[in-house]
Amino acid sequence: MIRGTVLGQVWATRRARGLDGHRLLLVAARDVAGAATGRVVVAVDTLDARAGEDVTVAFGSGARNVLRPAGDNRPDNRDLLCDAAVAAIVEGVG
């Protein structure tokens, strides 16, 4: 998981079916001190995050669990086409 700042939305004329209905965001990663690391990722937006907002981004199975939690009585979520997803909008760090 990383903390980052939303740079804006990624616009696509065509998408894989698994991404229908989801916005894609460009997120610039930040280090613990809040400085930009130079890493930029594309993440599925689950919380209607806006440009300039600080967010946390989950990766891999964590990202799939943000979209559709898997569990004891739930089907597996490995069919989801997602490797990065916005998991929280950060209001403050303290």
N, CA, C and O atoms as a CHARMM CRD file, in Angstrom:
* protein
*
  376
    1    1 MET  N      0.85400  -1.16700   0.00000 PROA 1      0.00000
    2    1 MET  CA     0.00000   0.00000   0.00000 PROA 1      0.00000
    3    1 MET  C      0.89900   1.22800   0.00000 PROA 1      0.00000
    4    1 MET  O      1.95200   1.25400   0.63700 PROA 1      0.00000
    5    2 ILE  N      0.45300   2.24800  -0.73500 PROA 2      0.00000
    6    2 ILE  CA     1.18200   3.52300  -0.75600 PROA 2      0.00000
    7    2 ILE  C      0.22700   4.66300  -0.43400 PROA 2      0.00000
    8    2 ILE  O     -0.99100   4.53700  -0.55500 PROA 2      0.00000
    9    3 ARG  N      0.80900   5.76500  -0.02500 PROA 3      0.00000
   10    3 ARG  CA     0.06000   7.00400   0.09400 PROA 3      0.00000
   11    3 ARG  C      0.44300   7.86000  -1.10400 PROA 3      0.00000
   12    3 ARG  O      1.60200   7.86400  -1.51900 PROA 3      0.00000
   13    4 GLY  N     -0.51500   8.58100  -1.65700 PROA 4      0.00000
   14    4 GLY  CA    -0.21500   9.41200  -2.80100 PROA 4      0.00000
   15    4 GLY  C     -1.23000  10.51700  -2.97600 PROA 4      0.00000
   16    4 GLY  O     -2.18500  10.63600  -2.20900 PROA 4      0.00000
   17    5 THR  N     -1.00700  11.32500  -4.00000 PROA 5      0.00000
   18    5 THR  CA    -1.89900  12.43200  -4.32300 PROA 5      0.00000
   19    5 THR  C     -2.47500  12.20600  -5.70900 PROA 5      0.00000
   20    5 THR  O     -1.75100  11.89100  -6.65400 PROA 5      0.00000
   21    6 VAL  N     -3.78900  12.37100  -5.81800 PROA 6      0.00000
   22    6 VAL  CA    -4.46400  12.18900  -7.10600 PROA 6      0.00000
   23    6 VAL  C     -4.07400  13.33200  -8.02800 PROA 6      0.00000
   24    6 VAL  O     -4.24300  14.50600  -7.69800 PROA 6      0.00000
   25    7 LEU  N     -3.54500  12.96100  -9.20000 PROA 7      0.00000
   26    7 LEU  CA    -3.18000  13.94800 -10.21200 PROA 7      0.00000
   27    7 LEU  C     -4.35000  14.26200 -11.12400 PROA 7      0.00000
   28    7 LEU  O     -4.49300  15.39300 -11.58900 PROA 7      0.00000
   29    8 GLY  N     -5.18900  13.26400 -11.38400 PROA 8      0.00000
   30    8 GLY  CA    -6.33300  13.44400 -12.26400 PROA 8      0.00000
   31    8 GLY  C     -6.86000  12.11200 -12.73900 PROA 8      0.00000
   32    8 GLY  O     -6.40200  11.05200 -12.31400 PROA 8      0.00000
   33    9 GLN  N     -7.82500  12.18700 -13.62200 PROA 9      0.00000
   34    9 GLN  CA    -8.47400  10.98500 -14.14800 PROA 9      0.00000
   35    9 GLN  C     -7.81900  10.55100 -15.44800 PROA 9      0.00000
   36    9 GLN  O     -7.37000  11.38400 -16.23500 PROA 9      0.00000
   37   10 VAL  N     -7.76700   9.25100 -15.66900 PROA 10     0.00000
   38   10 VAL  CA    -7.29300   8.68200 -16.92700 PROA 10     0.00000
   39   10 VAL  C     -8.51800   8.44500 -17.80000 PROA 10     0.00000
   40   10 VAL  O     -9.46500   7.77500 -17.38900 PROA 10     0.00000
   41   11 TRP  N     -8.48900   8.99600 -18.99600 PROA 11     0.00000
   42   11 TRP  CA    -9.61000   8.82900 -19.92500 PROA 11     0.00000
   43   11 TRP  C     -9.24200   7.77200 -20.94900 PROA 11     0.00000
   44   11 TRP  O     -8.13100   7.77200 -21.47800 PROA 11     0.00000
   45   12 ALA  N    -10.17100   6.87400 -21.22800 PROA 12     0.00000
   46   12 ALA  CA    -9.92100   5.79800 -22.18600 PROA 12     0.00000
   47   12 ALA  C    -11.13900   5.63800 -23.09500 PROA 12     0.00000
   48   12 ALA  O    -12.27700   5.64300 -22.62700 PROA 12     0.00000
   49   13 THR  N    -10.89300   5.50000 -24.37800 PROA 13     0.00000
   50   13 THR  CA   -12.00500   5.30200 -25.30500 PROA 13     0.00000
   51   13 THR  C    -12.49700   3.86300 -25.27600 PROA 13     0.00000
   52   13 THR  O    -13.66600   3.59500 -25.55500 PROA 13     0.00000
   53   14 ARG  N    -11.60600   2.93900 -24.94100 PROA 14     0.00000
   54   14 ARG  CA   -11.98300   1.52000 -24.82600 PROA 14     0.00000
   55   14 ARG  C    -11.35400   0.95600 -23.56200 PROA 14     0.00000
   56   14 ARG  O    -10.23500   1.32000 -23.19900 PROA 14     0.00000
   57   15 ARG  N    -12.07800   0.06700 -22.89700 PROA 15     0.00000
   58   15 ARG  CA   -11.59800  -0.56300 -21.66700 PROA 15     0.00000
   59   15 ARG  C    -11.93300  -2.04200 -21.68000 PROA 15     0.00000
   60   15 ARG  O    -12.84400  -2.48400 -22.38000 PROA 15     0.00000
   61   16 ALA  N    -11.18800  -2.79100 -20.90000 PROA 16     0.00000
   62   16 ALA  CA   -11.52500  -4.20300 -20.69300 PROA 16     0.00000
   63   16 ALA  C    -12.86100  -4.26100 -19.93800 PROA 16     0.00000
   64   16 ALA  O    -13.16000  -3.37500 -19.13600 PROA 16     0.00000
   65   17 ARG  N    -13.64400  -5.28100 -20.19000 PROA 17     0.00000
   66   17 ARG  CA   -14.97400  -5.39400 -19.58000 PROA 17     0.00000
   67   17 ARG  C    -14.95900  -5.30000 -18.06500 PROA 17     0.00000
   68   17 ARG  O    -15.88200  -4.74400 -17.47100 PROA 17     0.00000
   69   18 GLY  N    -13.94100  -5.82800 -17.44200 PROA 18     0.00000
   70   18 GLY  CA   -13.86500  -5.81200 -15.98800 PROA 18     0.00000
   71   18 GLY  C    -13.70300  -4.42600 -15.39200 PROA 18     0.00000
   72   18 GLY  O    -13.85500  -4.24800 -14.18300 PROA 18     0.00000
   73   19 LEU  N    -13.39500  -3.44100 -16.23200 PROA 19     0.00000
   74   19 LEU  CA   -13.21700  -2.07700 -15.74400 PROA 19     0.00000
   75   19 LEU  C    -14.43100  -1.19300 -16.01600 PROA 19     0.00000
   76   19 LEU  O    -14.43400  -0.01900 -15.64500 PROA 19     0.00000
   77   20 ASP  N    -15.45300  -1.73900 -16.65400 PROA 20     0.00000
   78   20 ASP  CA   -16.66600  -0.96100 -16.92700 PROA 20     0.00000
   79   20 ASP  C    -17.24200  -0.42100 -15.62100 PROA 20     0.00000
   80   20 ASP  O    -17.34200  -1.13800 -14.62500 PROA 20     0.00000
   81   21 GLY  N    -17.61700   0.85100 -15.64500 PROA 21     0.00000
   82   21 GLY  CA   -18.23900   1.45900 -14.48000 PROA 21     0.00000
   83   21 GLY  C    -17.26600   1.97800 -13.44300 PROA 21     0.00000
   84   21 GLY  O    -17.69500   2.52600 -12.42800 PROA 21     0.00000
   85   22 HSD  N    -15.96500   1.82400 -13.66500 PROA 22     0.00000
   86   22 HSD  CA   -14.96000   2.30200 -12.70700 PROA 22     0.00000
   87   22 HSD  C    -14.12200   3.40900 -13.33500 PROA 22     0.00000
   88   22 HSD  O    -13.72100   3.31500 -14.49500 PROA 22     0.00000
   89   23 ARG  N    -13.86100   4.45700 -12.56000 PROA 23     0.00000
   90   23 ARG  CA   -12.94800   5.51200 -13.00900 PROA 23     0.00000
   91   23 ARG  C    -11.52300   5.07300 -12.72500 PROA 23     0.00000
   92   23 ARG  O    -11.26200   4.34400 -11.76700 PROA 23     0.00000
   93   24 LEU  N    -10.60700   5.52500 -13.56800 PROA 24     0.00000
   94   24 LEU  CA    -9.19100   5.26700 -13.36100 PROA 24     0.00000
   95   24 LEU  C     -8.50400   6.58200 -13.02300 PROA 24     0.00000
   96   24 LEU  O     -8.74500   7.59700 -13.67700 PROA 24     0.00000
   97   25 LEU  N     -7.64700   6.56900 -12.00200 PROA 25     0.00000
   98   25 LEU  CA    -6.97600   7.77400 -11.55200 PROA 25     0.00000
   99   25 LEU  C     -5.46600   7.63300 -11.66000 PROA 25     0.00000
  100   25 LEU  O     -4.92200   6.54200 -11.48900 PROA 25     0.00000
  101   26 LEU  N     -4.79000   8.74400 -11.94300 PROA 26     0.00000
  102   26 LEU  CA    -3.33200   8.81900 -11.85400 PROA 26     0.00000
  103   26 LEU  C     -3.00600   9.28800 -10.44600 PROA 26     0.00000
  104   26 LEU  O     -3.50400  10.32000  -9.99500 PROA 26     0.00000
  105   27 VAL  N     -2.15900   8.51800  -9.74600 PROA 27     0.00000
  106   27 VAL  CA    -1.80200   8.84900  -8.36800 PROA 27     0.00000
  107   27 VAL  C     -0.28400   8.93200  -8.26100 PROA 27     0.00000
  108   27 VAL  O      0.42600   7.99300  -8.62200 PROA 27     0.00000
  109   28 ALA  N      0.21400  10.08700  -7.75300 PROA 28     0.00000
  110   28 ALA  CA     1.64800  10.28500  -7.53500 PROA 28     0.00000
  111   28 ALA  C      1.98400   9.83100  -6.11900 PROA 28     0.00000
  112   28 ALA  O      1.43100  10.34800  -5.14900 PROA 28     0.00000
  113   29 ALA  N      2.89700   8.85800  -6.00100 PROA 29     0.00000
  114   29 ALA  CA     3.26800   8.30900  -4.69900 PROA 29     0.00000
  115   29 ALA  C      4.02700   9.33300  -3.86800 PROA 29     0.00000
  116   29 ALA  O      4.75200  10.17000  -4.40500 PROA 29     0.00000
  117   30 ARG  N      3.85500   9.25700  -2.56100 PROA 30     0.00000
  118   30 ARG  CA     4.54200  10.12100  -1.59500 PROA 30     0.00000
  119   30 ARG  C      5.26400   9.24800  -0.57600 PROA 30     0.00000
  120   30 ARG  O      4.81300   8.14700  -0.26000 PROA 30     0.00000
  121   31 ASP  N      6.39500   9.75000  -0.06200 PROA 31     0.00000
  122   31 ASP  CA     7.10100   9.00800   0.98400 PROA 31     0.00000
  123   31 ASP  C      6.51200   9.36900   2.34900 PROA 31     0.00000
  124   31 ASP  O      5.54300  10.12400   2.42600 PROA 31     0.00000
  125   32 VAL  N      7.08900   8.83700   3.41800 PROA 32     0.00000
  126   32 VAL  CA     6.55300   9.05900   4.76300 PROA 32     0.00000
  127   32 VAL  C      6.54500  10.53800   5.14800 PROA 32     0.00000
  128   32 VAL  O      5.68100  10.97700   5.90700 PROA 32     0.00000
  129   33 ALA  N      7.48200  11.29200   4.63900 PROA 33     0.00000
  130   33 ALA  CA     7.54700  12.71800   4.94400 PROA 33     0.00000
  131   33 ALA  C      6.60200  13.53600   4.06400 PROA 33     0.00000
  132   33 ALA  O      6.44400  14.73800   4.27900 PROA 33     0.00000
  133   34 GLY  N      5.98000  12.90200   3.08500 PROA 34     0.00000
  134   34 GLY  CA     5.05200  13.59400   2.20500 PROA 34     0.00000
  135   34 GLY  C      5.66300  14.10500   0.92000 PROA 34     0.00000
  136   34 GLY  O      4.98800  14.77200   0.13600 PROA 34     0.00000
  137   35 ALA  N      6.95400  13.79800   0.68700 PROA 35     0.00000
  138   35 ALA  CA     7.61300  14.24000  -0.53800 PROA 35     0.00000
  139   35 ALA  C      7.31700  13.27600  -1.68600 PROA 35     0.00000
  140   35 ALA  O      7.20800  12.06800  -1.48000 PROA 35     0.00000
  141   36 ALA  N      7.19000  13.81700  -2.88500 PROA 36     0.00000
  142   36 ALA  CA     6.93100  12.98300  -4.06700 PROA 36     0.00000
  143   36 ALA  C      8.11300  12.04900  -4.31700 PROA 36     0.00000
  144   36 ALA  O      9.27100  12.44700  -4.19500 PROA 36     0.00000
  145   37 THR  N      7.79900  10.79300  -4.67100 PROA 37     0.00000
  146   37 THR  CA     8.85000   9.80300  -4.93100 PROA 37     0.00000
  147   37 THR  C      9.19100   9.70400  -6.41200 PROA 37     0.00000
  148   37 THR  O     10.22500   9.14000  -6.77100 PROA 37     0.00000
  149   38 GLY  N      8.33700  10.24100  -7.27200 PROA 38     0.00000
  150   38 GLY  CA     8.53500  10.11700  -8.71200 PROA 38     0.00000
  151   38 GLY  C      7.76500   8.95500  -9.31000 PROA 38     0.00000
  152   38 GLY  O      7.67900   8.83400 -10.53200 PROA 38     0.00000
  153   39 ARG  N      7.20800   8.10400  -8.47200 PROA 39     0.00000
  154   39 ARG  CA     6.40900   6.96100  -8.94500 PROA 39     0.00000
  155   39 ARG  C      4.96900   7.42000  -9.15700 PROA 39     0.00000
  156   39 ARG  O      4.38000   8.07000  -8.29400 PROA 39     0.00000
  157   40 VAL  N      4.41400   7.07400 -10.31200 PROA 40     0.00000
  158   40 VAL  CA     3.02400   7.38200 -10.62300 PROA 40     0.00000
  159   40 VAL  C      2.33800   6.08200 -10.99600 PROA 40     0.00000
  160   40 VAL  O      2.86100   5.30200 -11.79200 PROA 40     0.00000
  161   41 VAL  N      1.15300   5.84800 -10.41700 PROA 41     0.00000
  162   41 VAL  CA     0.41100   4.61600 -10.69300 PROA 41     0.00000
  163   41 VAL  C     -0.99000   4.96600 -11.17600 PROA 41     0.00000
  164   41 VAL  O     -1.50800   6.04800 -10.90000 PROA 41     0.00000
  165   42 VAL  N     -1.58800   4.03600 -11.89800 PROA 42     0.00000
  166   42 VAL  CA    -2.98700   4.14200 -12.29300 PROA 42     0.00000
  167   42 VAL  C     -3.77000   3.23600 -11.35400 PROA 42     0.00000
  168   42 VAL  O     -3.46100   2.05100 -11.22700 PROA 42     0.00000
  169   43 ALA  N     -4.78200   3.79000 -10.69700 PROA 43     0.00000
  170   43 ALA  CA    -5.56000   3.02700  -9.72200 PROA 43     0.00000
  171   43 ALA  C     -7.04800   3.14900 -10.02300 PROA 43     0.00000
  172   43 ALA  O     -7.52100   4.19500 -10.46900 PROA 43     0.00000
  173   44 VAL  N     -7.77800   2.06700  -9.77400 PROA 44     0.00000
  174   44 VAL  CA    -9.23000   2.08300  -9.89200 PROA 44     0.00000
  175   44 VAL  C     -9.77700   2.91500  -8.74000 PROA 44     0.00000
  176   44 VAL  O     -9.38800   2.71800  -7.58900 PROA 44     0.00000
  177   45 ASP  N    -10.67900   3.84400  -9.04700 PROA 45     0.00000
  178   45 ASP  CA   -11.25700   4.71800  -8.02700 PROA 45     0.00000
  179   45 ASP  C    -12.53000   4.08800  -7.47300 PROA 45     0.00000
  180   45 ASP  O    -13.47500   3.81900  -8.21500 PROA 45     0.00000
  181   46 THR  N    -12.54600   3.85700  -6.17000 PROA 46     0.00000
  182   46 THR  CA   -13.73000   3.27800  -5.52700 PROA 46     0.00000
  183   46 THR  C    -14.43700   4.27900  -4.63000 PROA 46     0.00000
  184   46 THR  O    -15.51700   3.99100  -4.11400 PROA 46     0.00000
  185   47 LEU  N    -13.83700   5.46600  -4.43400 PROA 47     0.00000
  186   47 LEU  CA   -14.35700   6.41100  -3.44300 PROA 47     0.00000
  187   47 LEU  C    -14.64000   7.80000  -3.99400 PROA 47     0.00000
  188   47 LEU  O    -14.85900   8.73200  -3.22000 PROA 47     0.00000
  189   48 ASP  N    -14.64200   7.96100  -5.30700 PROA 48     0.00000
  190   48 ASP  CA   -14.88400   9.25400  -5.93500 PROA 48     0.00000
  191   48 ASP  C    -13.85400  10.29400  -5.49900 PROA 48     0.00000
  192   48 ASP  O    -14.20100  11.43100  -5.17900 PROA 48     0.00000
  193   49 ALA  N    -12.58200   9.89000  -5.49000 PROA 49     0.00000
  194   49 ALA  CA   -11.48900  10.79800  -5.13000 PROA 49     0.00000
  195   49 ALA  C    -11.30700  11.84400  -6.21900 PROA 49     0.00000
  196   49 ALA  O    -11.57100  11.58400  -7.39300 PROA 49     0.00000
  197   50 ARG  N    -10.85800  13.01600  -5.82500 PROA 50     0.00000
  198   50 ARG  CA   -10.68600  14.14100  -6.73900 PROA 50     0.00000
  199   50 ARG  C     -9.22400  14.55400  -6.83400 PROA 50     0.00000
  200   50 ARG  O     -8.42600  14.23700  -5.95200 PROA 50     0.00000
  201   51 ALA  N     -8.87700  15.25700  -7.89600 PROA 51     0.00000
  202   51 ALA  CA    -7.51100  15.76000  -8.08800 PROA 51     0.00000
  203   51 ALA  C     -7.10300  16.59400  -6.87700 PROA 51     0.00000
  204   51 ALA  O     -7.87100  17.42100  -6.38700 PROA 51     0.00000
  205   52 GLY  N     -5.87800  16.36000  -6.40600 PROA 52     0.00000
  206   52 GLY  CA    -5.34700  17.08200  -5.26400 PROA 52     0.00000
  207   52 GLY  C     -5.55400  16.38600  -3.93300 PROA 52     0.00000
  208   52 GLY  O     -4.90200  16.73400  -2.94900 PROA 52     0.00000
  209   53 GLU  N     -6.45100  15.40900  -3.88400 PROA 53     0.00000
  210   53 GLU  CA    -6.70000  14.70300  -2.62200 PROA 53     0.00000
  211   53 GLU  C     -5.61700  13.65900  -2.36100 PROA 53     0.00000
  212   53 GLU  O     -5.11100  13.02700  -3.28900 PROA 53     0.00000
  213   54 ASP  N     -5.27100  13.48800  -1.08600 PROA 54     0.00000
  214   54 ASP  CA    -4.35500  12.42600  -0.68900 PROA 54     0.00000
  215   54 ASP  C     -5.15200  11.15500  -0.48300 PROA 54     0.00000
  216   54 ASP  O     -6.22900  11.17300   0.11300 PROA 54     0.00000
  217   55 VAL  N     -4.61700  10.04700  -0.98300 PROA 55     0.00000
  218   55 VAL  CA    -5.30100   8.75200  -0.90600 PROA 55     0.00000
  219   55 VAL  C     -4.29600   7.65900  -0.53400 PROA 55     0.00000
  220   55 VAL  O     -3.08400   7.86200  -0.60100 PROA 55     0.00000
  221   56 THR  N     -4.82000   6.51100  -0.14400 PROA 56     0.00000
  222   56 THR  CA    -3.98900   5.32000  -0.04400 PROA 56     0.00000
  223   56 THR  C     -4.40400   4.39800  -1.18400 PROA 56     0.00000
  224   56 THR  O     -5.58000   4.31300  -1.53600 PROA 56     0.00000
  225   57 VAL  N     -3.42200   3.71200  -1.75300 PROA 57     0.00000
  226   57 VAL  CA    -3.66000   2.80200  -2.86500 PROA 57     0.00000
  227   57 VAL  C     -3.19700   1.41000  -2.45300 PROA 57     0.00000
  228   57 VAL  O     -2.05500   1.22200  -2.03400 PROA 57     0.00000
  229   58 ALA  N     -4.09500   0.44000  -2.57600 PROA 58     0.00000
  230   58 ALA  CA    -3.77000  -0.95500  -2.29100 PROA 58     0.00000
  231   58 ALA  C     -3.40600  -1.64300  -3.60100 PROA 58     0.00000
  232   58 ALA  O     -3.90000  -1.27100  -4.66500 PROA 58     0.00000
  233   59 PHE  N     -2.53800  -2.65000  -3.51500 PROA 59     0.00000
  234   59 PHE  CA    -2.07900  -3.37000  -4.70600 PROA 59     0.00000
  235   59 PHE  C     -2.38800  -4.85700  -4.60300 PROA 59     0.00000
  236   59 PHE  O     -2.59400  -5.38900  -3.51200 PROA 59     0.00000
  237   60 GLY  N     -2.41700  -5.52400  -5.76400 PROA 60     0.00000
  238   60 GLY  CA    -2.56900  -6.98300  -5.82200 PROA 60     0.00000
  239   60 GLY  C     -3.87700  -7.45800  -5.23200 PROA 60     0.00000
  240   60 GLY  O     -4.93600  -6.90000  -5.52000 PROA 60     0.00000
  241   61 SER  N     -3.80500  -8.49600  -4.39900 PROA 61     0.00000
  242   61 SER  CA    -5.02400  -9.05600  -3.81300 PROA 61     0.00000
  243   61 SER  C     -5.71700  -8.03500  -2.91700 PROA 61     0.00000
  244   61 SER  O     -6.94000  -8.06400  -2.77800 PROA 61     0.00000
  245   62 GLY  N     -4.94600  -7.13000  -2.30700 PROA 62     0.00000
  246   62 GLY  CA    -5.54300  -6.06600  -1.50300 PROA 62     0.00000
  247   62 GLY  C     -6.42400  -5.16400  -2.35300 PROA 62     0.00000
  248   62 GLY  O     -7.48800  -4.73600  -1.90600 PROA 62     0.00000
  249   63 ALA  N     -5.98800  -4.87300  -3.57800 PROA 63     0.00000
  250   63 ALA  CA    -6.78000  -4.05000  -4.49100 PROA 63     0.00000
  251   63 ALA  C     -8.05400  -4.78400  -4.90300 PROA 63     0.00000
  252   63 ALA  O     -9.12300  -4.17800  -4.97200 PROA 63     0.00000
  253   64 ARG  N     -7.94900  -6.06200  -5.17300 PROA 64     0.00000
  254   64 ARG  CA    -9.14900  -6.83400  -5.52800 PROA 64     0.00000
  255   64 ARG  C    -10.12300  -6.88600  -4.36100 PROA 64     0.00000
  256   64 ARG  O    -11.33600  -6.85700  -4.56900 PROA 64     0.00000
  257   65 ASN  N     -9.61100  -6.96200  -3.13600 PROA 65     0.00000
  258   65 ASN  CA   -10.47900  -6.97500  -1.96200 PROA 65     0.00000
  259   65 ASN  C    -11.16700  -5.63500  -1.74300 PROA 65     0.00000
  260   65 ASN  O    -12.25700  -5.59300  -1.17000 PROA 65     0.00000
  261   66 VAL  N    -10.55500  -4.53800  -2.18500 PROA 66     0.00000
  262   66 VAL  CA   -11.21000  -3.23400  -2.12000 PROA 66     0.00000
  263   66 VAL  C    -12.43300  -3.24200  -3.03000 PROA 66     0.00000
  264   66 VAL  O    -13.48800  -2.72300  -2.66500 PROA 66     0.00000
  265   67 LEU  N    -12.28900  -3.83100  -4.21700 PROA 67     0.00000
  266   67 LEU  CA   -13.40500  -3.87500  -5.17600 PROA 67     0.00000
  267   67 LEU  C    -14.47300  -4.87700  -4.78300 PROA 67     0.00000
  268   67 LEU  O    -15.66600  -4.58500  -4.86800 PROA 67     0.00000
  269   68 ARG  N    -14.05100  -6.05900  -4.35200 PROA 68     0.00000
  270   68 ARG  CA   -15.00800  -7.10300  -3.96200 PROA 68     0.00000
  271   68 ARG  C    -14.33300  -8.00800  -2.93600 PROA 68     0.00000
  272   68 ARG  O    -13.54800  -8.88600  -3.29500 PROA 68     0.00000
  273   69 PRO  N    -14.64300  -7.78900  -1.65500 PROA 69     0.00000
  274   69 PRO  CA   -14.00600  -8.60900  -0.62500 PROA 69     0.00000
  275   69 PRO  C    -14.29100 -10.09400  -0.81600 PROA 69     0.00000
  276   69 PRO  O    -15.42700 -10.49000  -1.07500 PROA 69     0.00000
  277   70 ALA  N    -13.25500 -10.90400  -0.68700 PROA 70     0.00000
  278   70 ALA  CA   -13.41200 -12.35800  -0.70500 PROA 70     0.00000
  279   70 ALA  C    -13.39000 -12.81900   0.74800 PROA 70     0.00000
  280   70 ALA  O    -12.75900 -12.18900   1.59600 PROA 70     0.00000
  281   71 GLY  N    -14.06200 -13.89000   1.02100 PROA 71     0.00000
  282   71 GLY  CA   -14.09400 -14.36500   2.39500 PROA 71     0.00000
  283   71 GLY  C    -14.65700 -15.75700   2.49700 PROA 71     0.00000
  284   71 GLY  O    -14.77600 -16.46800   1.50000 PROA 71     0.00000
  285   72 ASP  N    -15.00500 -16.14600   3.71700 PROA 72     0.00000
  286   72 ASP  CA   -15.47200 -17.49700   3.99200 PROA 72     0.00000
  287   72 ASP  C    -16.67400 -17.89400   3.13400 PROA 72     0.00000
  288   72 ASP  O    -16.68400 -18.97500   2.54500 PROA 72     0.00000
  289   73 ASN  N    -17.67700 -17.03400   3.06200 PROA 73     0.00000
  290   73 ASN  CA   -18.90000 -17.37000   2.33800 PROA 73     0.00000
  291   73 ASN  C    -19.04400 -16.60800   1.02800 PROA 73     0.00000
  292   73 ASN  O    -20.12200 -16.57800   0.43400 PROA 73     0.00000
  293   74 ARG  N    -17.95100 -15.99100   0.58000 PROA 74     0.00000
  294   74 ARG  CA   -17.99200 -15.22300  -0.66000 PROA 74     0.00000
  295   74 ARG  C    -17.12400 -15.88600  -1.71700 PROA 74     0.00000
  296   74 ARG  O    -16.11800 -16.51600  -1.39000 PROA 74     0.00000
  297   75 PRO  N    -17.50100 -15.74900  -2.97000 PROA 75     0.00000
  298   75 PRO  CA   -16.67300 -16.33600  -4.03000 PROA 75     0.00000
  299   75 PRO  C    -15.32300 -15.64100  -4.13700 PROA 75     0.00000
  300   75 PRO  O    -15.16400 -14.50100  -3.70100 PROA 75     0.00000
  301   76 ASP  N    -14.38100 -16.31900  -4.70600 PROA 76     0.00000
  302   76 ASP  CA   -13.04600 -15.77900  -4.93100 PROA 76     0.00000
  303   76 ASP  C    -13.13400 -14.55200  -5.83700 PROA 76     0.00000
  304   76 ASP  O    -14.05200 -14.45100  -6.65100 PROA 76     0.00000
  305   77 ASN  N    -12.19200 -13.62400  -5.70500 PROA 77     0.00000
  306   77 ASN  CA   -12.21900 -12.41000  -6.52300 PROA 77     0.00000
  307   77 ASN  C    -11.06800 -12.37000  -7.52500 PROA 77     0.00000
  308   77 ASN  O    -10.73400 -11.29700  -8.02700 PROA 77     0.00000
  309   78 ARG  N    -10.47100 -13.48600  -7.81800 PROA 78     0.00000
  310   78 ARG  CA    -9.33200 -13.51100  -8.73700 PROA 78     0.00000
  311   78 ARG  C     -9.72200 -13.19200 -10.17700 PROA 78     0.00000
  312   78 ARG  O     -8.84500 -12.96900 -11.01200 PROA 78     0.00000
  313   79 ASP  N    -10.99800 -13.16700 -10.48000 PROA 79     0.00000
  314   79 ASP  CA   -11.44000 -12.83300 -11.83300 PROA 79     0.00000
  315   79 ASP  C    -11.41300 -11.32500 -12.09800 PROA 79     0.00000
  316   79 ASP  O    -11.54400 -10.90000 -13.24600 PROA 79     0.00000
  317   80 LEU  N    -11.24600 -10.52100 -11.06200 PROA 80     0.00000
  318   80 LEU  CA   -11.25100  -9.07200 -11.22900 PROA 80     0.00000
  319   80 LEU  C     -9.97500  -8.58500 -11.90500 PROA 80     0.00000
  320   80 LEU  O     -8.87500  -9.03900 -11.58800 PROA 80     0.00000
  321   81 LEU  N    -10.13800  -7.66500 -12.82800 PROA 81     0.00000
  322   81 LEU  CA    -9.01000  -7.08300 -13.54800 PROA 81     0.00000
  323   81 LEU  C     -8.58500  -5.81500 -12.81900 PROA 81     0.00000
  324   81 LEU  O     -8.97100  -4.71100 -13.20300 PROA 81     0.00000
  325   82 CYS  N     -7.79200  -5.97700 -11.76900 PROA 82     0.00000
  326   82 CYS  CA    -7.38200  -4.83200 -10.96700 PROA 82     0.00000
  327   82 CYS  C     -6.10700  -5.17400 -10.21600 PROA 82     0.00000
  328   82 CYS  O     -6.02800  -6.21500  -9.56400 PROA 82     0.00000
  329   83 ASP  N     -5.10800  -4.30300 -10.30500 PROA 83     0.00000
  330   83 ASP  CA    -3.88500  -4.48900  -9.54400 PROA 83     0.00000
  331   83 ASP  C     -3.62500  -3.31900  -8.60700 PROA 83     0.00000
  332   83 ASP  O     -2.73000  -3.39700  -7.76500 PROA 83     0.00000
  333   84 ALA  N     -4.39400  -2.22700  -8.73400 PROA 84     0.00000
  334   84 ALA  CA    -4.25300  -1.07300  -7.84400 PROA 84     0.00000
  335   84 ALA  C     -5.61900  -0.41900  -7.68200 PROA 84     0.00000
  336   84 ALA  O     -6.32400  -0.18600  -8.66400 PROA 84     0.00000
  337   85 ALA  N     -5.98800  -0.12400  -6.43800 PROA 85     0.00000
  338   85 ALA  CA    -7.29500   0.49500  -6.16900 PROA 85     0.00000
  339   85 ALA  C     -7.17700   1.46900  -5.01200 PROA 85     0.00000
  340   85 ALA  O     -6.44700   1.22900  -4.05100 PROA 85     0.00000
  341   86 VAL  N     -7.91400   2.58200  -5.11800 PROA 86     0.00000
  342   86 VAL  CA    -7.95600   3.56600  -4.03900 PROA 86     0.00000
  343   86 VAL  C     -8.72200   2.94300  -2.88500 PROA 86     0.00000
  344   86 VAL  O     -9.87400   2.53800  -3.03700 PROA 86     0.00000
  345   87 ALA  N     -8.06300   2.87000  -1.71400 PROA 87     0.00000
  346   87 ALA  CA    -8.66900   2.22400  -0.54800 PROA 87     0.00000
  347   87 ALA  C     -9.16500   3.22900   0.48300 PROA 87     0.00000
  348   87 ALA  O    -10.05800   2.90900   1.26700 PROA 87     0.00000
  349   88 ALA  N     -8.60500   4.44200   0.50000 PROA 88     0.00000
  350   88 ALA  CA    -9.01100   5.46000   1.48400 PROA 88     0.00000
  351   88 ALA  C     -8.63200   6.84500   0.98400 PROA 88     0.00000
  352   88 ALA  O     -7.64700   7.01700   0.26500 PROA 88     0.00000
  353   89 ILE  N     -9.43200   7.82900   1.37900 PROA 89     0.00000
  354   89 ILE  CA    -9.08400   9.23000   1.17000 PROA 89     0.00000
  355   89 ILE  C     -8.51300   9.71000   2.49700 PROA 89     0.00000
  356   89 ILE  O     -9.17900   9.62400   3.52800 PROA 89     0.00000
  357   90 VAL  N     -7.28900  10.21300   2.47500 PROA 90     0.00000
  358   90 VAL  CA    -6.58500  10.60100   3.69700 PROA 90     0.00000
  359   90 VAL  C     -6.96900  12.02400   4.07800 PROA 90     0.00000
  360   90 VAL  O     -6.78200  12.95700   3.29700 PROA 90     0.00000
  361   91 GLU  N     -7.50800  12.18400   5.28400 PROA 91     0.00000
  362   91 GLU  CA    -7.90400  13.50900   5.78000 PROA 91     0.00000
  363   91 GLU  C     -6.76000  14.17800   6.53400 PROA 91     0.00000
  364   91 GLU  O     -6.68400  15.40500   6.59500 PROA 91     0.00000
  365   92 GLY  N     -5.88300  13.37900   7.10000 PROA 92     0.00000
  366   92 GLY  CA    -4.77200  13.93200   7.84400 PROA 92     0.00000
  367   92 GLY  C     -3.84800  12.82400   8.32500 PROA 92     0.00000
  368   92 GLY  O     -4.23900  11.65700   8.37300 PROA 92     0.00000
  369   93 VAL  N     -2.64200  13.18400   8.67500 PROA 93     0.00000
  370   93 VAL  CA    -1.67700  12.22300   9.18600 PROA 93     0.00000
  371   93 VAL  C     -1.16700  12.77000  10.51100 PROA 93     0.00000
  372   93 VAL  O     -0.74000  13.92000  10.60700 PROA 93     0.00000
  373   94 GLY  N     -1.22400  11.91500  11.53500 PROA 94     0.00000
  374   94 GLY  CA    -0.80600  12.45100  12.81500 PROA 94     0.00000
  375   94 GLY  C     -0.30900  11.47500  13.78200 PROA 94     0.00000
  376   94 GLY  O      0.06700  11.84400  14.89500 PROA 94     0.00000
